[in-house]
């Protein structure tokens, strides 16, 4: 299964995660393959969570009227206050 890069859209990552879940629901998978898929699913889940948190933060800042600071989805991995000059 091809890896989904961090730059892939949230929709593409969600689709990949859904595919993994469908495969894991197949009880005929060997244990090794199930574990590998589970690991990929956890990684995708964490990336999705970070992306959604970044989007939520961006919306909150826009609603608060902080247009001077642009937030990208890649900024989700940085804890609040880090990475600023």
PDB file of N, CA, C and O in Angstrom:
ATOM      1  N   UNK A   1       0.860  -1.186   0.000  1.00  0.00           N
ATOM      2  CA  UNK A   1       0.000   0.000   0.000  1.00  0.00           C
ATOM      3  C   UNK A   1       0.900   1.241   0.000  1.00  0.00           C
ATOM      4  O   UNK A   1       1.832   1.312   0.801  1.00  0.00           O
ATOM      5  N   UNK A   2       0.647   2.215  -0.874  1.00  0.00           N
ATOM      6  CA  UNK A   2       1.478   3.418  -0.908  1.00  0.00           C
ATOM      7  C   UNK A   2       1.241   4.270   0.318  1.00  0.00           C
ATOM      8  O   UNK A   2       0.134   4.338   0.852  1.00  0.00           O
ATOM      9  N   UNK A   3       2.308   4.917   0.750  1.00  0.00           N
ATOM     10  CA  UNK A   3       2.205   5.816   1.902  1.00  0.00           C
ATOM     11  C   UNK A   3       1.519   7.106   1.500  1.00  0.00           C
ATOM     12  O   UNK A   3       1.672   7.580   0.374  1.00  0.00           O
ATOM     13  N   UNK A   4       0.770   7.666   2.420  1.00  0.00           N
ATOM     14  CA  UNK A   4       0.135   8.959   2.199  1.00  0.00           C
ATOM     15  C   UNK A   4       1.037  10.011   2.824  1.00  0.00           C
ATOM     16  O   UNK A   4       1.304   9.957   4.024  1.00  0.00           O
ATOM     17  N   UNK A   5       1.512  10.968   2.031  1.00  0.00           N
ATOM     18  CA  UNK A   5       2.412  11.979   2.558  1.00  0.00           C
ATOM     19  C   UNK A   5       1.666  12.962   3.432  1.00  0.00           C
ATOM     20  O   UNK A   5       0.444  13.082   3.351  1.00  0.00           O
ATOM     21  N   UNK A   6       2.413  13.666   4.268  1.00  0.00           N
ATOM     22  CA  UNK A   6       1.796  14.654   5.162  1.00  0.00           C
ATOM     23  C   UNK A   6       1.176  15.791   4.365  1.00  0.00           C
ATOM     24  O   UNK A   6       0.288  16.487   4.858  1.00  0.00           O
ATOM     25  N   UNK A   7       1.644  15.983   3.127  1.00  0.00           N
ATOM     26  CA  UNK A   7       1.129  17.078   2.322  1.00  0.00           C
ATOM     27  C   UNK A   7      -0.180  16.701   1.620  1.00  0.00           C
ATOM     28  O   UNK A   7      -0.821  17.550   1.001  1.00  0.00           O
ATOM     29  N   UNK A   8      -0.568  15.448   1.717  1.00  0.00           N
ATOM     30  CA  UNK A   8      -1.831  15.038   1.095  1.00  0.00           C
ATOM     31  C   UNK A   8      -2.976  15.711   1.825  1.00  0.00           C
ATOM     32  O   UNK A   8      -2.884  15.998   3.019  1.00  0.00           O
ATOM     33  N   UNK A   9      -4.039  15.955   1.110  1.00  0.00           N
ATOM     34  CA  UNK A   9      -5.188  16.608   1.707  1.00  0.00           C
ATOM     35  C   UNK A   9      -5.848  15.737   2.766  1.00  0.00           C
ATOM     36  O   UNK A   9      -5.697  14.516   2.775  1.00  0.00           O
ATOM     37  N   UNK A  10      -6.567  16.381   3.636  1.00  0.00           N
ATOM     38  CA  UNK A  10      -7.259  15.674   4.696  1.00  0.00           C
ATOM     39  C   UNK A  10      -8.213  14.638   4.109  1.00  0.00           C
ATOM     40  O   UNK A  10      -8.352  13.542   4.650  1.00  0.00           O
ATOM     41  N   UNK A  11      -8.861  14.981   3.014  1.00  0.00           N
ATOM     42  CA  UNK A  11      -9.795  14.048   2.398  1.00  0.00           C
ATOM     43  C   UNK A  11      -9.074  12.796   1.909  1.00  0.00           C
ATOM     44  O   UNK A  11      -9.576  11.686   2.084  1.00  0.00           O
ATOM     45  N   UNK A  12      -7.907  12.963   1.302  1.00  0.00           N
ATOM     46  CA  UNK A  12      -7.144  11.813   0.814  1.00  0.00           C
ATOM     47  C   UNK A  12      -6.675  10.947   1.975  1.00  0.00           C
ATOM     48  O   UNK A  12      -6.713   9.719   1.895  1.00  0.00           O
ATOM     49  N   UNK A  13      -6.231  11.588   3.058  1.00  0.00           N
ATOM     50  CA  UNK A  13      -5.793  10.837   4.235  1.00  0.00           C
ATOM     51  C   UNK A  13      -6.963  10.079   4.852  1.00  0.00           C
ATOM     52  O   UNK A  13      -6.810   8.927   5.258  1.00  0.00           O
ATOM     53  N   UNK A  14      -8.118  10.710   4.923  1.00  0.00           N
ATOM     54  CA  UNK A  14      -9.296  10.059   5.486  1.00  0.00           C
ATOM     55  C   UNK A  14      -9.703   8.861   4.625  1.00  0.00           C
ATOM     56  O   UNK A  14     -10.066   7.810   5.152  1.00  0.00           O
ATOM     57  N   UNK A  15      -9.644   9.021   3.326  1.00  0.00           N
ATOM     58  CA  UNK A  15      -9.948   7.907   2.427  1.00  0.00           C
ATOM     59  C   UNK A  15      -8.990   6.741   2.622  1.00  0.00           C
ATOM     60  O   UNK A  15      -9.405   5.582   2.631  1.00  0.00           O
ATOM     61  N   UNK A  16      -7.706   7.052   2.779  1.00  0.00           N
ATOM     62  CA  UNK A  16      -6.713   6.005   3.008  1.00  0.00           C
ATOM     63  C   UNK A  16      -6.975   5.294   4.335  1.00  0.00           C
ATOM     64  O   UNK A  16      -6.843   4.074   4.430  1.00  0.00           O
ATOM     65  N   UNK A  17      -7.345   6.065   5.354  1.00  0.00           N
ATOM     66  CA  UNK A  17      -7.655   5.475   6.655  1.00  0.00           C
ATOM     67  C   UNK A  17      -8.889   4.569   6.560  1.00  0.00           C
ATOM     68  O   UNK A  17      -8.919   3.490   7.152  1.00  0.00           O
ATOM     69  N   UNK A  18      -9.886   5.008   5.826  1.00  0.00           N
ATOM     70  CA  UNK A  18     -11.089   4.180   5.633  1.00  0.00           C
ATOM     71  C   UNK A  18     -10.748   2.875   4.923  1.00  0.00           C
ATOM     72  O   UNK A  18     -11.294   1.826   5.263  1.00  0.00           O
ATOM     73  N   UNK A  19      -9.847   2.930   3.935  1.00  0.00           N
ATOM     74  CA  UNK A  19      -9.421   1.715   3.239  1.00  0.00           C
ATOM     75  C   UNK A  19      -8.722   0.757   4.198  1.00  0.00           C
ATOM     76  O   UNK A  19      -8.938  -0.453   4.139  1.00  0.00           O
ATOM     77  N   UNK A  20      -7.890   1.294   5.075  1.00  0.00           N
ATOM     78  CA  UNK A  20      -7.187   0.469   6.056  1.00  0.00           C
ATOM     79  C   UNK A  20      -8.183  -0.209   6.989  1.00  0.00           C
ATOM     80  O   UNK A  20      -8.056  -1.397   7.286  1.00  0.00           O
ATOM     81  N   UNK A  21      -9.172   0.547   7.449  1.00  0.00           N
ATOM     82  CA  UNK A  21     -10.178  -0.020   8.359  1.00  0.00           C
ATOM     83  C   UNK A  21     -10.929  -1.153   7.677  1.00  0.00           C
ATOM     84  O   UNK A  21     -11.170  -2.193   8.289  1.00  0.00           O
ATOM     85  N   UNK A  22     -11.303  -0.961   6.408  1.00  0.00           N
ATOM     86  CA  UNK A  22     -12.015  -2.016   5.675  1.00  0.00           C
ATOM     87  C   UNK A  22     -11.169  -3.282   5.576  1.00  0.00           C
ATOM     88  O   UNK A  22     -11.679  -4.391   5.734  1.00  0.00           O
ATOM     89  N   UNK A  23      -9.865  -3.109   5.313  1.00  0.00           N
ATOM     90  CA  UNK A  23      -8.980  -4.266   5.210  1.00  0.00           C
ATOM     91  C   UNK A  23      -8.821  -4.952   6.570  1.00  0.00           C
ATOM     92  O   UNK A  23      -8.772  -6.180   6.644  1.00  0.00           O
ATOM     93  N   UNK A  24      -8.742  -4.168   7.635  1.00  0.00           N
ATOM     94  CA  UNK A  24      -8.591  -4.751   8.969  1.00  0.00           C
ATOM     95  C   UNK A  24      -9.838  -5.508   9.402  1.00  0.00           C
ATOM     96  O   UNK A  24      -9.752  -6.433  10.210  1.00  0.00           O
ATOM     97  N   UNK A  25     -10.982  -5.128   8.879  1.00  0.00           N
ATOM     98  CA  UNK A  25     -12.222  -5.822   9.212  1.00  0.00           C
ATOM     99  C   UNK A  25     -12.285  -7.206   8.581  1.00  0.00           C
ATOM    100  O   UNK A  25     -13.123  -8.024   8.961  1.00  0.00           O
ATOM    101  N   UNK A  26     -11.403  -7.473   7.619  1.00  0.00           N
ATOM    102  CA  UNK A  26     -11.336  -8.778   6.985  1.00  0.00           C
ATOM    103  C   UNK A  26     -10.543  -9.713   7.903  1.00  0.00           C
ATOM    104  O   UNK A  26      -9.328  -9.569   8.036  1.00  0.00           O
ATOM    105  N   UNK A  27     -11.209 -10.639   8.514  1.00  0.00           N
ATOM    106  CA  UNK A  27     -10.580 -11.526   9.486  1.00  0.00           C
ATOM    107  C   UNK A  27      -9.570 -12.484   8.850  1.00  0.00           C
ATOM    108  O   UNK A  27      -8.844 -13.164   9.574  1.00  0.00           O
ATOM    109  N   UNK A  28      -9.505 -12.554   7.534  1.00  0.00           N
ATOM    110  CA  UNK A  28      -8.614 -13.489   6.863  1.00  0.00           C
ATOM    111  C   UNK A  28      -7.182 -12.966   6.723  1.00  0.00           C
ATOM    112  O   UNK A  28      -6.319 -13.684   6.216  1.00  0.00           O
ATOM    113  N   UNK A  29      -6.913 -11.747   7.157  1.00  0.00           N
ATOM    114  CA  UNK A  29      -5.565 -11.188   7.035  1.00  0.00           C
ATOM    115  C   UNK A  29      -4.604 -11.881   7.993  1.00  0.00           C
ATOM    116  O   UNK A  29      -4.968 -12.183   9.130  1.00  0.00           O
ATOM    117  N   UNK A  30      -3.379 -12.132   7.538  1.00  0.00           N
ATOM    118  CA  UNK A  30      -2.362 -12.666   8.455  1.00  0.00           C
ATOM    119  C   UNK A  30      -2.031 -11.626   9.530  1.00  0.00           C
ATOM    120  O   UNK A  30      -2.197 -10.426   9.310  1.00  0.00           O
ATOM    121  N   UNK A  31      -1.574 -12.081  10.665  1.00  0.00           N
ATOM    122  CA  UNK A  31      -1.278 -11.202  11.787  1.00  0.00           C
ATOM    123  C   UNK A  31      -0.277 -10.112  11.410  1.00  0.00           C
ATOM    124  O   UNK A  31      -0.466  -8.951  11.772  1.00  0.00           O
ATOM    125  N   UNK A  32       0.775 -10.467  10.695  1.00  0.00           N
ATOM    126  CA  UNK A  32       1.801  -9.496  10.327  1.00  0.00           C
ATOM    127  C   UNK A  32       1.232  -8.367   9.472  1.00  0.00           C
ATOM    128  O   UNK A  32       1.553  -7.195   9.669  1.00  0.00           O
ATOM    129  N   UNK A  33       0.385  -8.743   8.525  1.00  0.00           N
ATOM    130  CA  UNK A  33      -0.232  -7.732   7.658  1.00  0.00           C
ATOM    131  C   UNK A  33      -1.204  -6.860   8.445  1.00  0.00           C
ATOM    132  O   UNK A  33      -1.281  -5.651   8.226  1.00  0.00           O
ATOM    133  N   UNK A  34      -1.939  -7.474   9.352  1.00  0.00           N
ATOM    134  CA  UNK A  34      -2.861  -6.711  10.201  1.00  0.00           C
ATOM    135  C   UNK A  34      -2.105  -5.697  11.054  1.00  0.00           C
ATOM    136  O   UNK A  34      -2.532  -4.549  11.184  1.00  0.00           O
ATOM    137  N   UNK A  35      -0.993  -6.115  11.629  1.00  0.00           N
ATOM    138  CA  UNK A  35      -0.200  -5.200  12.456  1.00  0.00           C
ATOM    139  C   UNK A  35       0.371  -4.048  11.638  1.00  0.00           C
ATOM    140  O   UNK A  35       0.392  -2.908  12.101  1.00  0.00           O
ATOM    141  N   UNK A  36       0.833  -4.339  10.426  1.00  0.00           N
ATOM    142  CA  UNK A  36       1.373  -3.291   9.565  1.00  0.00           C
ATOM    143  C   UNK A  36       0.277  -2.288   9.186  1.00  0.00           C
ATOM    144  O   UNK A  36       0.505  -1.078   9.198  1.00  0.00           O
ATOM    145  N   UNK A  37      -0.899  -2.794   8.855  1.00  0.00           N
ATOM    146  CA  UNK A  37      -2.017  -1.910   8.516  1.00  0.00           C
ATOM    147  C   UNK A  37      -2.451  -1.089   9.727  1.00  0.00           C
ATOM    148  O   UNK A  37      -2.758   0.096   9.603  1.00  0.00           O
ATOM    149  N   UNK A  38      -2.475  -1.727  10.898  1.00  0.00           N
ATOM    150  CA  UNK A  38      -2.843  -1.012  12.118  1.00  0.00           C
ATOM    151  C   UNK A  38      -1.868   0.129  12.382  1.00  0.00           C
ATOM    152  O   UNK A  38      -2.280   1.228  12.753  1.00  0.00           O
ATOM    153  N   UNK A  39      -0.574  -0.129  12.193  1.00  0.00           N
ATOM    154  CA  UNK A  39       0.443   0.907  12.392  1.00  0.00           C
ATOM    155  C   UNK A  39       0.231   2.068  11.420  1.00  0.00           C
ATOM    156  O   UNK A  39       0.318   3.232  11.812  1.00  0.00           O
ATOM    157  N   UNK A  40      -0.045   1.753  10.164  1.00  0.00           N
ATOM    158  CA  UNK A  40      -0.327   2.802   9.180  1.00  0.00           C
ATOM    159  C   UNK A  40      -1.567   3.591   9.578  1.00  0.00           C
ATOM    160  O   UNK A  40      -1.599   4.815   9.451  1.00  0.00           O
ATOM    161  N   UNK A  41      -2.580   2.892  10.055  1.00  0.00           N
ATOM    162  CA  UNK A  41      -3.815   3.553  10.474  1.00  0.00           C
ATOM    163  C   UNK A  41      -3.588   4.501  11.642  1.00  0.00           C
ATOM    164  O   UNK A  41      -4.137   5.603  11.664  1.00  0.00           O
ATOM    165  N   UNK A  42      -2.788   4.085  12.601  1.00  0.00           N
ATOM    166  CA  UNK A  42      -2.480   4.954  13.747  1.00  0.00           C
ATOM    167  C   UNK A  42      -1.734   6.198  13.277  1.00  0.00           C
ATOM    168  O   UNK A  42      -2.031   7.309  13.717  1.00  0.00           O
ATOM    169  N   UNK A  43      -0.770   6.010  12.388  1.00  0.00           N
ATOM    170  CA  UNK A  43       0.005   7.144  11.867  1.00  0.00           C
ATOM    171  C   UNK A  43      -0.920   8.123  11.124  1.00  0.00           C
ATOM    172  O   UNK A  43      -0.841   9.333  11.332  1.00  0.00           O
ATOM    173  N   UNK A  44      -1.783   7.600  10.271  1.00  0.00           N
ATOM    174  CA  UNK A  44      -2.725   8.452   9.544  1.00  0.00           C
ATOM    175  C   UNK A  44      -3.686   9.155  10.488  1.00  0.00           C
ATOM    176  O   UNK A  44      -4.003  10.329  10.299  1.00  0.00           O
ATOM    177  N   UNK A  45      -4.144   8.444  11.493  1.00  0.00           N
ATOM    178  CA  UNK A  45      -5.060   9.028  12.468  1.00  0.00           C
ATOM    179  C   UNK A  45      -4.414  10.214  13.179  1.00  0.00           C
ATOM    180  O   UNK A  45      -5.057  11.244  13.385  1.00  0.00           O
ATOM    181  N   UNK A  46      -3.161  10.071  13.547  1.00  0.00           N
ATOM    182  CA  UNK A  46      -2.442  11.162  14.223  1.00  0.00           C
ATOM    183  C   UNK A  46      -2.236  12.353  13.282  1.00  0.00           C
ATOM    184  O   UNK A  46      -2.369  13.507  13.691  1.00  0.00           O
ATOM    185  N   UNK A  47      -1.913  12.064  12.025  1.00  0.00           N
ATOM    186  CA  UNK A  47      -1.743  13.146  11.052  1.00  0.00           C
ATOM    187  C   UNK A  47      -3.064  13.884  10.825  1.00  0.00           C
ATOM    188  O   UNK A  47      -3.096  15.111  10.738  1.00  0.00           O
ATOM    189  N   UNK A  48      -4.149  13.116  10.732  1.00  0.00           N
ATOM    190  CA  UNK A  48      -5.464  13.731  10.555  1.00  0.00           C
ATOM    191  C   UNK A  48      -5.838  14.588  11.759  1.00  0.00           C
ATOM    192  O   UNK A  48      -6.357  15.694  11.606  1.00  0.00           O
ATOM    193  N   UNK A  49      -5.575  14.081  12.940  1.00  0.00           N
ATOM    194  CA  UNK A  49      -5.883  14.839  14.153  1.00  0.00           C
ATOM    195  C   UNK A  49      -5.108  16.155  14.172  1.00  0.00           C
ATOM    196  O   UNK A  49      -5.662  17.199  14.516  1.00  0.00           O
ATOM    197  N   UNK A  50      -3.834  16.107  13.806  1.00  0.00           N
ATOM    198  CA  UNK A  50      -3.021  17.320  13.781  1.00  0.00           C
ATOM    199  C   UNK A  50      -3.558  18.306  12.745  1.00  0.00           C
ATOM    200  O   UNK A  50      -3.635  19.506  13.009  1.00  0.00           O
ATOM    201  N   UNK A  51      -3.930  17.803  11.571  1.00  0.00           N
ATOM    202  CA  UNK A  51      -4.471  18.671  10.531  1.00  0.00           C
ATOM    203  C   UNK A  51      -5.789  19.314  10.935  1.00  0.00           C
ATOM    204  O   UNK A  51      -6.022  20.494  10.673  1.00  0.00           O
ATOM    205  N   UNK A  52      -6.642  18.532  11.572  1.00  0.00           N
ATOM    206  CA  UNK A  52      -7.930  19.080  12.020  1.00  0.00           C
ATOM    207  C   UNK A  52      -7.747  20.086  13.149  1.00  0.00           C
ATOM    208  O   UNK A  52      -8.473  21.078  13.215  1.00  0.00           O
ATOM    209  N   UNK A  53      -6.787  19.843  14.037  1.00  0.00           N
ATOM    210  CA  UNK A  53      -6.510  20.808  15.104  1.00  0.00           C
ATOM    211  C   UNK A  53      -6.000  22.121  14.521  1.00  0.00           C
ATOM    212  O   UNK A  53      -6.369  23.199  14.989  1.00  0.00           O
ATOM    213  N   UNK A  54      -5.148  22.028  13.495  1.00  0.00           N
ATOM    214  CA  UNK A  54      -4.637  23.235  12.856  1.00  0.00           C
ATOM    215  C   UNK A  54      -5.765  24.009  12.179  1.00  0.00           C
ATOM    216  O   UNK A  54      -5.823  25.236  12.266  1.00  0.00           O
ATOM    217  N   UNK A  55      -6.658  23.290  11.507  1.00  0.00           N
ATOM    218  CA  UNK A  55      -7.784  23.953  10.849  1.00  0.00           C
ATOM    219  C   UNK A  55      -8.686  24.620  11.883  1.00  0.00           C
ATOM    220  O   UNK A  55      -9.154  25.740  11.675  1.00  0.00           O
ATOM    221  N   UNK A  56      -8.925  23.936  12.988  1.00  0.00           N
ATOM    222  CA  UNK A  56      -9.751  24.498  14.060  1.00  0.00           C
ATOM    223  C   UNK A  56      -9.112  25.751  14.643  1.00  0.00           C
ATOM    224  O   UNK A  56      -9.797  26.740  14.903  1.00  0.00           O
ATOM    225  N   UNK A  57      -7.804  25.709  14.846  1.00  0.00           N
ATOM    226  CA  UNK A  57      -7.083  26.865  15.366  1.00  0.00           C
ATOM    227  C   UNK A  57      -7.160  28.038  14.394  1.00  0.00           C
ATOM    228  O   UNK A  57      -7.334  29.185  14.806  1.00  0.00           O
ATOM    229  N   UNK A  58      -7.030  27.745  13.112  1.00  0.00           N
ATOM    230  CA  UNK A  58      -7.102  28.796  12.102  1.00  0.00           C
ATOM    231  C   UNK A  58      -8.481  29.450  12.109  1.00  0.00           C
ATOM    232  O   UNK A  58      -8.592  30.675  12.050  1.00  0.00           O
ATOM    233  N   UNK A  59      -9.528  28.635  12.181  1.00  0.00           N
ATOM    234  CA  UNK A  59     -10.892  29.169  12.220  1.00  0.00           C
ATOM    235  C   UNK A  59     -11.072  30.028  13.474  1.00  0.00           C
ATOM    236  O   UNK A  59     -11.636  31.120  13.403  1.00  0.00           O
ATOM    237  N   UNK A  60     -10.594  29.538  14.615  1.00  0.00           N
ATOM    238  CA  UNK A  60     -10.735  30.296  15.858  1.00  0.00           C
ATOM    239  C   UNK A  60     -10.019  31.637  15.760  1.00  0.00           C
ATOM    240  O   UNK A  60     -10.543  32.657  16.208  1.00  0.00           O
ATOM    241  N   UNK A  61      -8.827  31.641  15.178  1.00  0.00           N
ATOM    242  CA  UNK A  61      -8.082  32.901  15.034  1.00  0.00           C
ATOM    243  C   UNK A  61      -8.775  33.857  14.080  1.00  0.00           C
ATOM    244  O   UNK A  61      -8.797  35.066  14.306  1.00  0.00           O
ATOM    245  N   UNK A  62      -9.336  33.313  13.020  1.00  0.00           N
ATOM    246  CA  UNK A  62     -10.059  34.169  12.085  1.00  0.00           C
ATOM    247  C   UNK A  62     -11.287  34.784  12.750  1.00  0.00           C
ATOM    248  O   UNK A  62     -11.592  35.958  12.539  1.00  0.00           O
ATOM    249  N   UNK A  63     -11.979  33.998  13.544  1.00  0.00           N
ATOM    250  CA  UNK A  63     -13.157  34.503  14.243  1.00  0.00           C
ATOM    251  C   UNK A  63     -12.789  35.524  15.316  1.00  0.00           C
ATOM    252  O   UNK A  63     -13.575  36.421  15.622  1.00  0.00           O
ATOM    253  N   UNK A  64     -11.593  35.383  15.886  1.00  0.00           N
ATOM    254  CA  UNK A  64     -11.127  36.322  16.901  1.00  0.00           C
ATOM    255  C   UNK A  64     -10.562  37.596  16.283  1.00  0.00           C
ATOM    256  O   UNK A  64     -10.287  38.561  16.995  1.00  0.00           O
ATOM    257  N   UNK A  65     -10.390  37.604  14.978  1.00  0.00           N
ATOM    258  CA  UNK A  65      -9.890  38.793  14.297  1.00  0.00           C
ATOM    259  C   UNK A  65      -8.381  38.928  14.320  1.00  0.00           C
ATOM    260  O   UNK A  65      -7.866  40.040  14.439  1.00  0.00           O
ATOM    261  N   UNK A  66      -7.666  37.827  14.208  1.00  0.00           N
ATOM    262  CA  UNK A  66      -6.211  37.853  14.137  1.00  0.00           C
ATOM    263  C   UNK A  66      -5.760  37.565  12.712  1.00  0.00           C
ATOM    264  O   UNK A  66      -5.134  36.533  12.473  1.00  0.00           O
ATOM    265  N   UNK A  67      -6.055  38.438  11.763  1.00  0.00           N
ATOM    266  CA  UNK A  67      -5.705  38.148  10.379  1.00  0.00           C
ATOM    267  C   UNK A  67      -4.212  38.278  10.091  1.00  0.00           C
ATOM    268  O   UNK A  67      -3.755  37.826   9.041  1.00  0.00           O
ATOM    269  N   UNK A  68      -3.447  38.877  10.984  1.00  0.00           N
ATOM    270  CA  UNK A  68      -2.025  39.091  10.747  1.00  0.00           C
ATOM    271  C   UNK A  68      -1.195  37.836  10.791  1.00  0.00           C
ATOM    272  O   UNK A  68      -0.103  37.803  10.224  1.00  0.00           O
ATOM    273  N   UNK A  69      -1.674  36.811  11.441  1.00  0.00           N
ATOM    274  CA  UNK A  69      -0.897  35.583  11.550  1.00  0.00           C
ATOM    275  C   UNK A  69      -1.569  34.484  10.756  1.00  0.00           C
ATOM    276  O   UNK A  69      -2.678  34.053  11.073  1.00  0.00           O
ATOM    277  N   UNK A  70      -0.885  34.041   9.726  1.00  0.00           N
ATOM    278  CA  UNK A  70      -1.416  32.975   8.880  1.00  0.00           C
ATOM    279  C   UNK A  70      -1.017  31.628   9.475  1.00  0.00           C
ATOM    280  O   UNK A  70       0.123  31.450   9.904  1.00  0.00           O
ATOM    281  N   UNK A  71      -1.935  30.698   9.499  1.00  0.00           N
ATOM    282  CA  UNK A  71      -1.695  29.364  10.029  1.00  0.00           C
ATOM    283  C   UNK A  71      -1.876  28.372   8.898  1.00  0.00           C
ATOM    284  O   UNK A  71      -2.896  28.388   8.210  1.00  0.00           O
ATOM    285  N   UNK A  72      -0.882  27.499   8.699  1.00  0.00           N
ATOM    286  CA  UNK A  72      -1.005  26.457   7.685  1.00  0.00           C
ATOM    287  C   UNK A  72      -1.291  25.139   8.376  1.00  0.00           C
ATOM    288  O   UNK A  72      -1.087  25.009   9.583  1.00  0.00           O
ATOM    289  N   UNK A  73      -1.757  24.171   7.626  1.00  0.00           N
ATOM    290  CA  UNK A  73      -2.056  22.872   8.215  1.00  0.00           C
ATOM    291  C   UNK A  73      -0.800  22.185   8.721  1.00  0.00           C
ATOM    292  O   UNK A  73      -0.891  21.354   9.626  1.00  0.00           O
ATOM    293  N   UNK A  74       0.377  22.499   8.170  1.00  0.00           N
ATOM    294  CA  UNK A  74       1.618  21.907   8.643  1.00  0.00           C
ATOM    295  C   UNK A  74       2.000  22.422  10.020  1.00  0.00           C
ATOM    296  O   UNK A  74       2.801  21.790  10.709  1.00  0.00           O
ATOM    297  N   UNK A  75       1.449  23.545  10.435  1.00  0.00           N
ATOM    298  CA  UNK A  75       1.782  24.123  11.736  1.00  0.00           C
ATOM    299  C   UNK A  75       1.155  23.350  12.878  1.00  0.00           C
ATOM    300  O   UNK A  75       1.452  23.632  14.039  1.00  0.00           O
ATOM    301  N   UNK A  76       0.302  22.392  12.589  1.00  0.00           N
ATOM    302  CA  UNK A  76      -0.389  21.645  13.645  1.00  0.00           C
ATOM    303  C   UNK A  76       0.569  20.833  14.498  1.00  0.00           C
ATOM    304  O   UNK A  76       0.288  20.576  15.668  1.00  0.00           O
ATOM    305  N   UNK A  77       1.687  20.431  13.933  1.00  0.00           N
ATOM    306  CA  UNK A  77       2.627  19.614  14.678  1.00  0.00           C
ATOM    307  C   UNK A  77       3.362  20.415  15.741  1.00  0.00           C
ATOM    308  O   UNK A  77       3.916  19.837  16.676  1.00  0.00           O
ATOM    309  N   UNK A  78       3.376  21.737  15.612  1.00  0.00           N
ATOM    310  CA  UNK A  78       4.068  22.572  16.580  1.00  0.00           C
ATOM    311  C   UNK A  78       3.165  22.904  17.748  1.00  0.00           C
ATOM    312  O   UNK A  78       2.042  23.367  17.546  1.00  0.00           O
ATOM    313  N   UNK A  79       3.632  22.678  18.976  1.00  0.00           N
ATOM    314  CA  UNK A  79       2.841  23.104  20.126  1.00  0.00           C
ATOM    315  C   UNK A  79       2.693  24.615  20.160  1.00  0.00           C
ATOM    316  O   UNK A  79       3.530  25.332  19.611  1.00  0.00           O
ATOM    317  N   UNK A  80       1.666  25.093  20.781  1.00  0.00           N
ATOM    318  CA  UNK A  80       1.373  26.528  20.893  1.00  0.00           C
ATOM    319  C   UNK A  80       2.595  27.269  21.409  1.00  0.00           C
ATOM    320  O   UNK A  80       3.170  26.889  22.429  1.00  0.00           O
ATOM    321  N   UNK A  81       2.990  28.314  20.716  1.00  0.00           N
ATOM    322  CA  UNK A  81       4.086  29.163  21.161  1.00  0.00           C
ATOM    323  C   UNK A  81       5.441  28.758  20.616  1.00  0.00           C
ATOM    324  O   UNK A  81       6.366  29.569  20.655  1.00  0.00           O
ATOM    325  N   UNK A  82       5.607  27.533  20.106  1.00  0.00           N
ATOM    326  CA  UNK A  82       6.879  27.137  19.548  1.00  0.00           C
ATOM    327  C   UNK A  82       6.946  27.506  18.084  1.00  0.00           C
ATOM    328  O   UNK A  82       5.923  27.608  17.407  1.00  0.00           O
ATOM    329  N   UNK A  83       8.163  27.705  17.598  1.00  0.00           N
ATOM    330  CA  UNK A  83       8.353  28.019  16.202  1.00  0.00           C
ATOM    331  C   UNK A  83       8.151  29.484  15.868  1.00  0.00           C
ATOM    332  O   UNK A  83       8.283  29.866  14.705  1.00  0.00           O
ATOM    333  N   UNK A  84       7.837  30.311  16.841  1.00  0.00           N
ATOM    334  CA  UNK A  84       7.664  31.740  16.606  1.00  0.00           C
ATOM    335  C   UNK A  84       8.969  32.447  16.914  1.00  0.00           C
ATOM    336  O   UNK A  84       9.679  32.061  17.843  1.00  0.00           O
ATOM    337  N   UNK A  85       9.301  33.498  16.132  1.00  0.00           N
ATOM    338  CA  UNK A  85      10.552  34.224  16.389  1.00  0.00           C
ATOM    339  C   UNK A  85      10.515  34.985  17.693  1.00  0.00           C
ATOM    340  O   UNK A  85      11.491  35.644  18.050  1.00  0.00           O
TER     341      UNK A  85
END
